[in-house]
Structures are given as structure tokens and as C-alpha cells.
Amino acid sequence: MKINIKKYIRSDDGATAIEYGLIAGLMSILIVAGLLIAGPEVATLFDSIGTELASVNP
């Protein structure tokens, strides 16, 4: 029983999970920020492409 408790106390699995959680959270923040910055430019690009395609006579 003592050996199992010592193994549990020395285990660093929880720290690794927290680190991965922090990395995932930071990545999601960066992705959202990138989408907010690039979103209007991409929308303008697709609007101009749609306008050009609509002006072409079939």
C-alpha cells in the first residue's frame, strides 16, 4: 500500500495533462484571433469573386 501511495505522489501524469490542456487552450485562442483578423478580408475576397462570376454571361 505504501509503495502505491508513493508512486501516486511521484506521478507526473496530471502535470502533463495540464500542460497539454494549456497548449490546446492557447492554440484555440490563436486560431480564433486569426479568424477574427482575416475574416473580413476573406469575406471581401469571396464577395468580389461572386460579383465577377455573376457578371459572366453563360
MODELLER restraints for C-alpha pairs under 7 A, 6 or more apart:
rsr = mdl.restraints
at = mdl.atoms
